[in-house]
Amino acid sequence: MHDPVTDEERAAEERRRHYEKWQWGGRLPSARLRGIRGSNVLGLLTFDGDLVHALDAVGAEVQRSVALLAVRRACETAGLTAVPWVARALTALAEGHPLPPPFDDEARMWETLRSTPLAPGPSVRGAMPPERSPYFPPTPAGWAWVPAAQQDDDGSKQYELGRLPGSPPPAVSDGKLSAAPTDIGHVRVAAALLTYPASTPYVPGEISQPHFALPAVLAAAEPTPLHAALDAVWHALHTYGEHYPDLLEEIWSVCTERAGK
C-alpha cells in the first residue's frame, strides 16, 4: 500500500512541473520528447521551442523528411555537396541505406575532412539564440514578480513579489518561496526576492561550417525519426550560424505543409 502524498510533496511536484513547462517553451513535453536520450533537444529549445513541439507532432514520415532536408541544407551551406564522399552519404540517407565510409567511423570521418581540400567559405559567425525571459517561480494568488525597487550594483537583476490591487498580504516566509527547482541553481530565492546574477555577454566568433555539417549527416542517420529530425536541425542550425533563421523558416514551412496533408 502506497503512502498518501503529502501536501509538501504535492507542492514540490507542482513547482517541478511549473519549471518544466517554462523550460520546454510554455508547454509540457510529450513522453516521446522526454524519452529521447542523448539528443540536443534542450539546446534546440533555446532557439525555437515551438518548433520542437511541432516536430514531435508531425509524425515519423515528416520527421524523416525534415532530417533529410536539414542535412542537405547543412552540407550545401558548408560547400560539401560536391565532395564525393559526402555526396555518397547524402544519397545513402535519401535511399534509406546505412552511411558509407568514412561515416561508419567518426575518427576516420574527421581525418577524411582534414585531408580533403575545400575552397574557403564565407565568414560566418556562430548562432546565438534569442533572448528569453528568466524563469519566475509560482506566486500566491493576486501577486506577481516585478523588478525590485532597489537593484544591486553588480549588474544582477532582482525581482520581488508585487501585490496586485485588492490582494491579501502574501503568506510567504523564509524558505517557503524557494519554489525554484534545485536544477536552476543560478537563481537565488530568499523569501519574496529573486536574484538573477549578471552574466558576461557572449559574442559568437567565426565558425568552420564543415565541422558543424558533418555531425548533421550522422544525426540524420539516427534510427528514431524524431531524434534524427531534432539533431539534424540542431547541427544544421549551427552550420548556418548567424543565418540560422533562414533554415528554421524552411523547416517550419515543411512542417506546416506536411501537417496539413
C-alpha positions as a Markdown table, in Angstrom:
| # | Residue | x | y | z |
|---|---|---|---|---|
| 1 | Met | 0.0 | 0.0 | 0.0 |
| 2 | His | 1.4 | 3.4 | -1.0 |
| 3 | Asp | 1.8 | 6.1 | 1.5 |
| 4 | Pro | -0.5 | 9.1 | 0.8 |
| 5 | Val | 1.1 | 12.0 | -1.0 |
| 6 | Thr | 1.8 | 14.9 | 1.4 |
| 7 | Asp | 0.9 | 18.5 | 0.7 |
| 8 | Glu | 4.6 | 19.3 | 0.7 |
| 9 | Glu | 5.3 | 16.6 | -1.9 |
| 10 | Arg | 2.3 | 17.7 | -4.0 |
| 11 | Ala | 3.6 | 21.3 | -3.9 |
| 12 | Ala | 7.1 | 20.2 | -4.9 |
| 13 | Glu | 5.7 | 18.3 | -7.9 |
| 14 | Glu | 3.7 | 21.4 | -8.9 |
| 15 | Arg | 6.8 | 23.5 | -8.7 |
| 16 | Arg | 8.8 | 21.0 | -10.8 |
| 17 | Arg | 6.1 | 20.9 | -13.5 |
| 18 | His | 5.9 | 24.7 | -13.5 |
| 19 | Tyr | 9.6 | 24.9 | -14.2 |
| 20 | Glu | 9.5 | 22.1 | -16.7 |
| 21 | Lys | 6.7 | 23.9 | -18.6 |
| 22 | Trp | 8.9 | 27.1 | -18.8 |
| 23 | Gln | 12.0 | 25.0 | -19.8 |
| 24 | Trp | 10.0 | 23.4 | -22.7 |
| 25 | Gly | 8.8 | 26.7 | -24.2 |
| 26 | Gly | 5.5 | 27.1 | -22.4 |
| 27 | Arg | 4.1 | 23.6 | -22.5 |
| 28 | Leu | 4.9 | 20.2 | -21.0 |
| 29 | Pro | 6.8 | 17.8 | -23.2 |
| 30 | Ser | 5.3 | 14.6 | -24.5 |
| 31 | Ala | 6.6 | 11.2 | -23.3 |
| 32 | Arg | 8.4 | 10.9 | -26.6 |
| 33 | Leu | 10.4 | 14.1 | -26.1 |
| 34 | Arg | 11.1 | 13.2 | -22.5 |
| 35 | Gly | 12.3 | 9.8 | -23.6 |
| 36 | Ile | 14.9 | 10.9 | -26.2 |
| 37 | Arg | 18.2 | 10.3 | -24.6 |
| 38 | Gly | 21.5 | 11.8 | -25.9 |
| 39 | Ser | 19.8 | 14.3 | -28.2 |
| 40 | Asn | 20.3 | 18.1 | -28.4 |
| 41 | Val | 16.6 | 18.8 | -27.8 |
| 42 | Leu | 17.2 | 21.1 | -24.9 |
| 43 | Gly | 19.6 | 23.1 | -26.9 |
| 44 | Leu | 17.1 | 23.4 | -29.8 |
| 45 | Leu | 14.5 | 24.6 | -27.3 |
| 46 | Thr | 16.5 | 27.7 | -26.7 |
| 47 | Phe | 16.3 | 28.7 | -30.4 |
| 48 | Asp | 12.7 | 27.7 | -31.1 |
| 49 | Gly | 10.7 | 25.8 | -28.5 |
| 50 | Asp | 7.5 | 25.8 | -30.7 |
| 51 | Leu | 9.4 | 24.0 | -33.5 |
| 52 | Val | 10.5 | 21.2 | -31.1 |
| 53 | His | 6.9 | 20.5 | -30.2 |
| 54 | Ala | 5.8 | 20.8 | -33.9 |
| 55 | Leu | 8.4 | 18.2 | -34.9 |
| 56 | Asp | 7.1 | 15.9 | -32.2 |
| 57 | Ala | 3.6 | 16.3 | -33.5 |
| 58 | Val | 4.1 | 15.8 | -37.3 |
| 59 | Gly | 4.8 | 12.0 | -37.3 |
| 60 | Ala | 7.6 | 9.8 | -38.4 |
| 61 | Glu | 7.4 | 10.4 | -42.1 |
| 62 | Val | 7.6 | 14.2 | -41.8 |
| 63 | Gln | 10.3 | 13.9 | -39.2 |
| 64 | Arg | 12.5 | 11.8 | -41.5 |
| 65 | Ser | 11.8 | 14.4 | -44.3 |
| 66 | Val | 12.9 | 17.2 | -42.0 |
| 67 | Ala | 16.1 | 15.4 | -41.1 |
| 68 | Leu | 17.0 | 14.8 | -44.8 |
| 69 | Leu | 16.2 | 18.5 | -45.6 |
| 70 | Ala | 18.3 | 19.7 | -42.7 |
| 71 | Val | 21.3 | 17.7 | -43.5 |
| 72 | Arg | 21.2 | 18.6 | -47.2 |
| 73 | Arg | 20.9 | 22.3 | -46.4 |
| 74 | Ala | 23.8 | 22.0 | -43.9 |
| 75 | Cys | 26.0 | 20.4 | -46.5 |
| 76 | Glu | 25.0 | 22.9 | -49.1 |
| 77 | Thr | 25.8 | 25.9 | -47.0 |
| 78 | Ala | 29.1 | 24.3 | -45.9 |
| 79 | Gly | 30.1 | 23.7 | -49.5 |
| 80 | Leu | 30.2 | 19.9 | -49.1 |
| 81 | Thr | 27.6 | 18.6 | -51.6 |
| 82 | Ala | 30.2 | 18.4 | -54.4 |
| 83 | Val | 32.6 | 16.4 | -52.2 |
| 84 | Pro | 32.3 | 12.8 | -53.5 |
| 85 | Trp | 32.3 | 11.0 | -50.1 |
| 86 | Val | 29.8 | 13.5 | -48.7 |
| 87 | Ala | 27.6 | 13.2 | -51.7 |
| 88 | Arg | 27.6 | 9.4 | -51.3 |
| 89 | Ala | 26.4 | 9.7 | -47.8 |
| 90 | Leu | 23.6 | 12.1 | -48.7 |
| 91 | Thr | 22.4 | 9.6 | -51.4 |
| 92 | Ala | 22.5 | 6.8 | -48.8 |
| 93 | Leu | 20.4 | 8.8 | -46.4 |
| 94 | Ala | 17.8 | 9.6 | -49.1 |
| 95 | Glu | 17.6 | 6.0 | -50.1 |
| 96 | Gly | 17.4 | 4.7 | -46.5 |
| 97 | His | 20.7 | 2.9 | -46.6 |
| 98 | Pro | 23.4 | 2.8 | -44.0 |
| 99 | Leu | 26.0 | 5.5 | -44.1 |
| 100 | Pro | 29.1 | 4.6 | -46.2 |
| 101 | Pro | 32.7 | 5.1 | -45.2 |
| 102 | Pro | 34.1 | 7.2 | -43.7 |
| 103 | Phe | 30.9 | 7.9 | -41.8 |
| 104 | Asp | 31.0 | 4.5 | -40.2 |
| 105 | Asp | 33.9 | 5.6 | -38.1 |
| 106 | Glu | 33.7 | 9.1 | -36.6 |
| 107 | Ala | 37.5 | 9.5 | -36.2 |
| 108 | Arg | 38.0 | 8.5 | -39.8 |
| 109 | Met | 35.3 | 10.9 | -40.9 |
| 110 | Trp | 37.2 | 13.8 | -39.3 |
| 111 | Glu | 40.5 | 12.6 | -40.7 |
| 112 | Thr | 39.0 | 12.5 | -44.2 |
| 113 | Leu | 37.7 | 16.0 | -43.8 |
| 114 | Arg | 41.2 | 17.2 | -42.8 |
| 115 | Ser | 42.7 | 15.7 | -45.9 |
| 116 | Thr | 40.0 | 17.0 | -48.3 |
| 117 | Pro | 40.9 | 20.3 | -50.0 |
| 118 | Leu | 38.0 | 22.7 | -49.7 |
| 119 | Ala | 37.5 | 26.1 | -51.1 |
| 120 | Pro | 37.4 | 28.8 | -48.3 |
| 121 | Gly | 33.8 | 29.5 | -47.4 |
| 122 | Pro | 32.3 | 32.9 | -46.4 |
| 123 | Ser | 32.9 | 34.4 | -43.0 |
| 124 | Val | 30.1 | 33.3 | -40.7 |
| 125 | Arg | 29.6 | 33.8 | -37.0 |
| 126 | Gly | 28.1 | 31.3 | -34.7 |
| 127 | Ala | 24.4 | 31.0 | -34.0 |
| 128 | Met | 23.1 | 33.0 | -31.0 |
| 129 | Pro | 19.7 | 32.1 | -29.5 |
| 130 | Pro | 17.2 | 34.8 | -29.0 |
| 131 | Glu | 16.9 | 36.4 | -25.5 |
| 132 | Arg | 14.5 | 34.7 | -23.3 |
| 133 | Ser | 12.6 | 35.9 | -20.2 |
| 134 | Pro | 14.0 | 34.4 | -17.0 |
| 135 | Tyr | 12.2 | 31.8 | -15.0 |
| 136 | Phe | 9.8 | 33.0 | -12.3 |
| 137 | Pro | 8.5 | 30.6 | -9.6 |
| 138 | Pro | 4.8 | 30.4 | -9.0 |
| 139 | Thr | 3.3 | 33.3 | -7.0 |
| 140 | Pro | 0.5 | 33.5 | -4.5 |
| 141 | Ala | -2.9 | 34.4 | -5.9 |
| 142 | Gly | -3.0 | 38.1 | -6.6 |
| 143 | Trp | 0.7 | 38.6 | -6.7 |
| 144 | Ala | 3.3 | 38.9 | -9.5 |
| 145 | Trp | 7.1 | 39.1 | -9.8 |
| 146 | Val | 8.1 | 42.7 | -10.6 |
| 147 | Pro | 11.6 | 44.4 | -10.7 |
| 148 | Ala | 12.8 | 45.2 | -7.2 |
| 149 | Ala | 12.8 | 48.8 | -6.1 |
| 150 | Gln | 16.5 | 48.6 | -5.4 |
| 151 | Gln | 18.9 | 46.8 | -7.7 |
| 152 | Asp | 22.4 | 45.6 | -6.9 |
| 153 | Asp | 25.3 | 47.5 | -8.4 |
| 154 | Asp | 26.9 | 44.3 | -9.8 |
| 155 | Gly | 24.6 | 44.0 | -12.8 |
| 156 | Ser | 22.4 | 41.3 | -11.4 |
| 157 | Lys | 18.6 | 41.6 | -11.8 |
| 158 | Gln | 16.4 | 41.4 | -8.8 |
| 159 | Tyr | 12.6 | 40.8 | -8.6 |
| 160 | Glu | 10.2 | 40.9 | -5.7 |
| 161 | Leu | 6.6 | 40.0 | -5.2 |
| 162 | Gly | 4.3 | 42.9 | -6.1 |
| 163 | Arg | 0.8 | 42.8 | -4.7 |
| 164 | Leu | -2.0 | 43.4 | -7.2 |
| 165 | Pro | -4.7 | 45.9 | -6.2 |
| 166 | Gly | -7.1 | 44.4 | -3.7 |
| 167 | Ser | -5.0 | 41.3 | -3.0 |
| 168 | Pro | -4.3 | 40.0 | 0.5 |
| 169 | Pro | -0.8 | 40.0 | 2.1 |
| 170 | Pro | 1.4 | 37.2 | 0.9 |
| 171 | Ala | 1.6 | 34.1 | 3.0 |
| 172 | Val | 5.3 | 33.8 | 2.4 |
| 173 | Ser | 8.1 | 33.1 | 4.9 |
| 174 | Asp | 11.8 | 32.3 | 4.6 |
| 175 | Gly | 12.2 | 29.0 | 2.7 |
| 176 | Lys | 8.5 | 28.8 | 1.7 |
| 177 | Leu | 9.1 | 30.5 | -1.7 |
| 178 | Ser | 12.1 | 28.5 | -2.7 |
| 179 | Ala | 9.8 | 27.4 | -5.4 |
| 180 | Ala | 12.6 | 27.3 | -8.0 |
| 181 | Pro | 13.6 | 23.7 | -8.6 |
| 182 | Thr | 17.1 | 22.6 | -7.5 |
| 183 | Asp | 18.3 | 22.4 | -11.1 |
| 184 | Ile | 18.2 | 26.1 | -11.6 |
| 185 | Gly | 20.9 | 26.8 | -9.0 |
| 186 | His | 21.9 | 30.1 | -10.7 |
| 187 | Val | 18.8 | 31.6 | -9.3 |
| 188 | Arg | 18.7 | 32.6 | -5.6 |
| 189 | Val | 15.3 | 32.7 | -4.0 |
| 190 | Ala | 15.0 | 34.1 | -0.5 |
| 191 | Ala | 11.6 | 34.9 | 1.0 |
| 192 | Ala | 10.0 | 37.1 | -1.6 |
| 193 | Leu | 13.1 | 38.1 | -3.5 |
| 194 | Leu | 14.5 | 36.6 | -6.7 |
| 195 | Thr | 18.1 | 37.4 | -7.9 |
| 196 | Tyr | 19.5 | 36.5 | -11.3 |
| 197 | Pro | 23.3 | 37.0 | -11.3 |
| 198 | Ala | 24.7 | 39.2 | -14.0 |
| 199 | Ser | 26.2 | 37.2 | -16.9 |
| 200 | Thr | 29.0 | 38.0 | -19.3 |
| 201 | Pro | 27.7 | 38.8 | -22.8 |
| 202 | Tyr | 28.6 | 36.1 | -25.3 |
| 203 | Val | 29.7 | 37.2 | -28.7 |
| 204 | Pro | 30.0 | 34.2 | -31.1 |
| 205 | Gly | 33.2 | 34.0 | -33.2 |
| 206 | Glu | 33.6 | 32.8 | -36.7 |
| 207 | Ile | 32.9 | 29.1 | -37.3 |
| 208 | Ser | 34.1 | 26.3 | -39.6 |
| 209 | Gln | 30.8 | 25.3 | -41.3 |
| 210 | Pro | 32.0 | 21.9 | -42.5 |
| 211 | His | 32.7 | 20.9 | -38.9 |
| 212 | Phe | 29.1 | 21.5 | -38.0 |
| 213 | Ala | 27.7 | 20.0 | -41.2 |
| 214 | Leu | 29.2 | 16.5 | -40.8 |
| 215 | Pro | 27.6 | 15.8 | -37.5 |
| 216 | Ala | 24.3 | 16.6 | -39.2 |
| 217 | Val | 24.9 | 13.7 | -41.5 |
| 218 | Leu | 25.4 | 11.4 | -38.5 |
| 219 | Ala | 22.3 | 12.8 | -36.8 |
| 220 | Ala | 20.1 | 12.2 | -39.9 |
| 221 | Ala | 21.0 | 8.5 | -39.8 |
| 222 | Glu | 19.6 | 8.1 | -36.3 |
| 223 | Pro | 17.1 | 5.2 | -36.3 |
| 224 | Thr | 14.4 | 7.1 | -34.4 |
| 225 | Pro | 12.9 | 9.7 | -36.8 |
| 226 | Leu | 12.2 | 12.3 | -34.1 |
| 227 | His | 15.7 | 12.0 | -32.7 |
| 228 | Ala | 17.1 | 12.3 | -36.3 |
| 229 | Ala | 15.0 | 15.4 | -37.0 |
| 230 | Leu | 15.8 | 17.2 | -33.8 |
| 231 | Asp | 19.5 | 16.6 | -34.0 |
| 232 | Ala | 19.9 | 17.1 | -37.8 |
| 233 | Val | 18.1 | 20.5 | -37.4 |
| 234 | Trp | 20.3 | 21.3 | -34.4 |
| 235 | His | 23.6 | 20.7 | -36.3 |
| 236 | Ala | 22.3 | 22.3 | -39.5 |
| 237 | Leu | 21.2 | 25.4 | -37.4 |
| 238 | His | 24.8 | 25.7 | -36.1 |
| 239 | Thr | 26.1 | 25.2 | -39.7 |
| 240 | Tyr | 24.1 | 28.2 | -40.8 |
| 241 | Gly | 25.5 | 30.1 | -37.8 |
| 242 | Glu | 24.2 | 33.7 | -37.6 |
| 243 | His | 21.9 | 33.0 | -40.6 |
| 244 | Tyr | 20.0 | 30.2 | -38.8 |
| 245 | Pro | 16.6 | 31.9 | -39.1 |
| 246 | Asp | 16.7 | 31.2 | -42.8 |
| 247 | Leu | 16.9 | 27.4 | -42.1 |
| 248 | Leu | 14.2 | 27.5 | -39.4 |
| 249 | Glu | 11.9 | 29.3 | -41.7 |
| 250 | Glu | 12.2 | 26.5 | -44.3 |
| 251 | Ile | 11.9 | 23.8 | -41.7 |
| 252 | Trp | 8.7 | 25.4 | -40.4 |
| 253 | Ser | 7.3 | 25.5 | -44.0 |
| 254 | Val | 7.8 | 21.8 | -44.4 |
| 255 | Cys | 6.2 | 21.0 | -41.0 |
| 256 | Thr | 3.2 | 23.3 | -41.8 |
| 257 | Glu | 2.8 | 21.9 | -45.4 |
| 258 | Arg | 3.1 | 18.2 | -44.5 |
| 259 | Ala | 0.9 | 18.6 | -41.3 |
| 260 | Gly | -1.9 | 20.0 | -43.5 |
| 261 | Lys | -1.9 | 16.9 | -45.8 |
